[in-house]
Amino acid sequence: MNTRTHTLQLLLLFPLFLFFMQAEAQTQYQFQVTKATGKQMVATPAGGIYYALPKTIFKIRLAMEQVNEIPGPFAAYATKYLGTTDYMKAKKVYYRLLSVKIVPVTIADPAQMFYVRFPENRSSKEIRRFALRLNDEGVLVGFGLAPKPGKKNTRASASSPVSSSQMYVFSDYRKGFDMQAGYTRAQKVDTIVRKITIDTVTIKRFLYKTGWVNLTEEERANDAAKQIKNIRTSRFNLLTGYQEVNYGEGIRYMDVELQKMAHEYMVLFLGREYRQMVVRSFVFDPEKKALSGKLLQFADEDGNTHTLNIKVRIINQMTHVAGRKTAGPDALFYRIPVKAVISVGSGSNPFYSDTFEVPQLGVITTVPVRKNTRLRLSPKTGALLGIDKQ
């Protein structure tokens, strides 16, 4: 009797169980997401689309000062005529790092592309509808119907293209040694004395022969040093009122011009220094297996060579979050990003350091979706921002 009663109860509950199974099935979409491998996906009558998760690359802009030191043509006589040892003795080129700027740029990650196979309708009465929202780069930004007008839209505009070309901006122009183009020859006068004797009278007749001779380098250096002394004397007379000038602006103008002339003669001994700004751009794409990279090498004023590197240090390692490589039915892949400190420097001394979100160094996992569910994902990191259940 008990066995018959139990069997009868099961028969009565079986239609109710089928009803709940059917209701549960109706709350699902039955679409499938698989990792894109570059091969042709299996065609289905309903079709499918691709979507990507975002990644961040970094555009690095380095501004450096290039200094060119050129010795003067009279550098060998600087100590003798000017009494100084502080002059440029050899040609030298060195650099100074002025500034570092890092700009994050969001792009679609080509290594994290996924294919969504649309669900098929089992009958004409069963029409399965769902919506995927992508931005201009094909990055998934949401699931479900779009937000109503007036709410914040998570759609992001396409990022600007990134260029790794080099650009040089010169801050000044090259200038030679102007005062070196002075006279390289000097006038020489030879005095010829002729003695004419008439009886007991001797007459001296002077003849002058004028010619030109080439000046030696030391003689030219001596002339330049004399010009420096004369200019300083003229400037002293001007400032002390020995040279009377009624117009005050005229005094200022003459003083400035005398200083320029003295400087041009001084660089003949001390040498000339050219400065220009060099701007170089790089693109760095951090990966889990490549958290550092070499940017460039440069020499400093002392001749030491420095290697400028970029390094990434993850702050919040997601060690307790398990990643997913496959997704079940009605599940989407999303990212849990991490924050990292990106530094640029030489050796152990960073010149620049800042914190950025680096989504590709995080964890990829899945989130299930059901009917009347709306997901919001970050277009910059691929992180899940919210789930709305209607």
LINKAZI-V410503 format. One record per pair of residues at least 12 apart in sequence whose C-alpha atoms are under 6 Angstrom apart, sorted by the first residue. I is the first residue (numbers start at 1). GAP is how many residues later the second one is. If there is no record, write none. Layout:
I|GAP, I|GAP
This chain:
27|343, 27|344, 28|342, 28|343, 30|89, 30|299, 30|300, 31|86, 31|87, 31|88, 31|298, 31|299, 32|84, 32|85, 32|297, 33|82, 33|83, 34|80, 34|81, 35|79, 36|77, 36|78, 36|79, 46|72, 46|74, 47|71, 48|68, 48|69, 48|70, 49|66, 49|67, 50|64, 50|65, 51|62, 51|63, 51|87, 51|88, 51|89, 52|56, 52|60, 52|61, 52|86, 52|87, 53|56, 53|59, 53|86, 53|329, 54|53, 54|54, 54|55, 54|327, 54|328, 55|51, 55|52, 55|53, 55|54, 55|304, 55|305, 56|49, 56|50, 56|302, 57|47, 57|48, 57|227, 57|228, 58|45, 58|46, 58|47, 58|225, 58|226, 59|43, 59|44, 59|223, 59|224, 60|41, 60|42, 60|221, 60|222, 61|39, 61|40, 61|219, 61|220, 62|38, 62|217, 62|218, 63|35, 63|36, 63|215, 63|216, 64|32, 64|33, 64|34, 64|213, 64|214, 65|30, 65|31, 65|211, 65|212, 66|28, 66|29, 66|209, 66|210, 67|26, 67|27, 67|207, 67|208, 68|24, 68|25, 68|205, 68|206, 69|22, 69|23, 69|204, 70|21, 70|201, 70|202, 71|17, 71|18, 71|19, 71|200, 72|196, 72|197, 72|198, 72|199, 73|195, 74|147, 74|194, 74|195, 75|194, 78|191, 87|183, 88|182, 88|183, 94|205, 94|206, 94|207, 95|205, 106|274, 131|12, 131|13, 131|14, 135|20, 136|22, 141|236, 141|237, 141|238, 142|233, 142|234, 142|235, 143|231, 143|232, 144|230, 164|117, 164|118, 164|119, 166|114, 166|115, 167|112, 167|113, 168|110, 168|111, 169|108, 169|109, 170|106, 170|107, 171|105, 171|106, 184|31, 185|28, 185|29, 185|30, 186|26, 186|27, 187|24, 187|25, 188|22, 188|23, 188|24, 189|20, 189|21, 190|18, 190|19, 191|16, 191|17, 192|14, 192|15, 193|12, 193|13, 228|34, 288|73, 291|21, 292|18, 292|19, 293|16, 293|17, 294|15, 295|13, 295|14, 296|12, 307|39, 308|37, 308|38, 309|35, 309|36, 310|33, 310|34, 311|31, 311|32, 312|29, 312|30, 313|27, 313|28, 314|26, 315|24, 315|25, 316|22, 323|40, 323|41, 323|42, 324|41, 330|38, 330|39, 331|36, 331|37, 331|38, 332|34, 332|35, 333|32, 333|33, 334|30, 334|31, 334|32, 334|48, 335|28, 335|29, 335|47, 335|48, 336|26, 336|27, 336|47, 337|22, 337|25, 338|19, 338|20, 338|21, 338|24, 339|17, 339|18, 339|19, 340|15, 340|16, 341|13, 341|14, 342|12, 359|22, 372|18, 373|15, 373|16, 374|13, 374|14, 375|12
